[in-house]
Amino acid sequence: MDAAPVTDYYILFHNHTEGMALYQYLRSHGERARICPVPRTVSACCGMSLLVLEEDIAAVRRCVADSGISIAGIAELPRDIDPRRDRYC
């Protein structure tokens, strides 16, 4: 039986300043997010995004609304991480 695909959420920004401001806001409110490059399948103005896990997205959306920090959007993508990417044997 195959497990349901995992979805990751990428918060996109117009510039790095907004990205870093939201990252700090989320951390100060106990929310999880990781700074990462924008996936190649998504087009964005600056190259930075915040990676948010599926179980955290509702709380992060509330923080985005409460913070007043401008975002370019939220991209919802199926997880595409190869767990064997660093294995050579």
C-alpha positions, 0 to 999 in steps of 0.5 A: 500500500502506497503512502499518500504523497506529502505536500510541501508549501513554499512561501514566495517573496518579491524581495529578500527583505520581506522573506527574512522579515517573515522568517523572523516573525514566524520564529518569534511566534514559535512556527517552523519554516526553513529558508530555501531556494525557490524550486525551479518549477516555480517562478519568483522575483527573488530567489528565496522562499520559506519551506513550510511543512503540510502540518504547519501551513494553517498556522503559518498562513495565520501568521502571514495575515497577522504580520502584514508582511507582503508575500508573492504567493504560496506554492503547493508542491508534492515533495520531490526529495530523493532520500537516496541522493547522498548514497553512492553505493 
